[in-house]
Amino acid sequence: MRVEVVLTEADIAQEFAEAMEARDLPEKFFFWFPRSAAEWCALSRDADLYGGLGETWRQIAADAASLAVHYRGRVPVISFGAGDGARDRVLMGGLCDAGCQAVYHPVDASQPMLEMACSGADDDDIEAAGIKADISSPVHLVYAADAAEPPRLFIMSGNTMGSFDPLAEIRYVAQCMKPEDRLIVDGELYDQALSMSRRDNTPARKFICALLGNMGIGPEDGEIRFNHKRDERHEGLHLITRHFRADRDLSAIVAGQEISLERGERIGLNFQYTYTEDVFRWLLRDHGGLEILREYRSPDSRFLTALCRK
Ligand SMILES: C[S@@+](CC[C@H](N)C(=O)[O-])C[C@H]1O[C@@H](n2cnc3c(N)ncnc32)[C@H](O)[C@@H]1O
């Protein structure tokens, strides 16, 4: 298994300790530990929560022949925030059936996730070389994109863009693209009734608790709360935040360091953006400078996925 390391474990451990000191934990730490990675895999395979997105990827794969004509046999697939790569492999299977040879570059900050993505590709006889990098860094993104020459197929799936500032992230991704490249990116559509319940549920709480548990914080130590906010920069940009509130004085262990939390203190946990359909299109076209070539709406209407070019 080949994994090129741009973001080291020592970097992540240092950033994790600093983030805990600041009481604000971004997305990348939620997938760092093997237990977190296992809980994410269970969550992302939950048919009620992600079955619709799975159907979208099967639909994109069934249509892979129309994508394949754009490539000359060999398709470098560079997936930003690849996770276990399960959705990417569905598409790569379709590309192979269409007569292409996929060469896979999963890009992720999580070593366990990268190992799953690369070994899954190996099992499917797809050449793979992972890149351990921070996709919120424009420099790391450009480095990862340069793993292959254009035309490349970039992927950002599972509402990964929504775990960052999407206005910044889409521009960073677009900066990596050449006119011959294609990008498949999805966004989760805001639903007043469902967006919260799709997050505040048992499998999602187990996923969050896996990170807290790795720091020695258990369910009896406090409470996880969710909030809905609007991002005033643009109508239709919704943000769901979550935080842990300590119910008693406690100590967390972060990368071997003890960090004290007082009763009532809060730790900001990873947030997620959701969008109205119009704002998702605005984000890609007007803000990111991309052209949408095709759209796929998941059968449960939770996700809108777009095939784009620059
Ligand atoms: C929501 S999951 C989506 C995974 C996959 N694309 C899918 O569709 O199931 C987000 C992925 O992005 C990775 N990630 C989060 N923040 C990251 C960062 N700053 N740099 C690199 N990877 C990151 C996580 O490790 C995780 O694998």
The ligand as an SDF file (V2000), in Angstrom:
LIG
                    3D

 27 29  0  0  0  0  0  0  0  0999 V2000
  -17.8970   13.1760    5.6540 C   0  0  0  0  0  0  0  0  0  0  0  0
  -16.5280   12.1360    5.3120 S   0  0  0  0  0  0  0  0  0  0  0  0
  -16.8410   11.7730    3.6070 C   0  0  0  0  0  0  0  0  0  0  0  0
  -16.0930   10.5760    3.1290 C   0  0  0  0  0  0  0  0  0  0  0  0
  -16.3810   10.1220    1.6990 C   0  0  0  0  0  0  0  0  0  0  0  0
  -16.0100   11.1180    0.7240 N   0  0  0  0  0  0  0  0  0  0  0  0
  -17.8270    9.7030    1.5150 C   0  0  0  0  0  0  0  0  0  0  0  0
  -18.4860   10.1770    0.6000 O   0  0  0  0  0  0  0  0  0  0  0  0
  -18.2720    8.8510    2.3010 O   0  0  0  0  0  0  0  0  0  0  0  0
  -15.2230   13.3500    5.2610 C   0  0  0  0  0  0  0  0  0  0  0  0
  -13.8090   12.7980    5.0210 C   0  0  0  0  0  0  0  0  0  0  0  0
  -12.9240   13.9340    4.9350 O   0  0  0  0  0  0  0  0  0  0  0  0
  -11.7890   13.7170    5.7410 C   0  0  0  0  0  0  0  0  0  0  0  0
  -11.3450   15.0240    6.2510 N   0  0  0  0  0  0  0  0  0  0  0  0
  -11.9760   15.8460    7.1170 C   0  0  0  0  0  0  0  0  0  0  0  0
  -11.2740   16.9800    7.2850 N   0  0  0  0  0  0  0  0  0  0  0  0
  -10.1660   16.8530    6.5160 C   0  0  0  0  0  0  0  0  0  0  0  0
   -9.0600   17.6920    6.2620 C   0  0  0  0  0  0  0  0  0  0  0  0
   -8.9500   18.9070    6.8210 N   0  0  0  0  0  0  0  0  0  0  0  0
   -8.1170   17.2360    5.4120 N   0  0  0  0  0  0  0  0  0  0  0  0
   -8.2120   16.0140    4.8160 C   0  0  0  0  0  0  0  0  0  0  0  0
   -9.2380   15.1820    5.0220 N   0  0  0  0  0  0  0  0  0  0  0  0
  -10.2080   15.6010    5.8540 C   0  0  0  0  0  0  0  0  0  0  0  0
  -12.2320   12.7970    6.8540 C   0  0  0  0  0  0  0  0  0  0  0  0
  -11.1350   12.0760    7.4020 O   0  0  0  0  0  0  0  0  0  0  0  0
  -13.2620   11.9270    6.1360 C   0  0  0  0  0  0  0  0  0  0  0  0
  -12.6740   10.7830    5.6020 O   0  0  0  0  0  0  0  0  0  0  0  0
  1  2  1  0
  2  3  1  0
  2 10  1  0
  3  4  1  0
  4  5  1  0
  5  6  1  0
  5  7  1  0
  7  8  2  0
  7  9  1  0
 10 11  1  0
 11 12  1  0
 11 26  1  0
 12 13  1  0
 13 14  1  0
 13 24  1  0
 14 15  1  0
 14 23  1  0
 15 16  2  0
 16 17  1  0
 17 18  1  0
 17 23  2  0
 18 19  1  0
 18 20  2  0
 20 21  1  0
 21 22  2  0
 22 23  1  0
 24 25  1  0
 24 26  1  0
 26 27  1  0
M  CHG  2   2   1   9  -1
M  END
$$$$
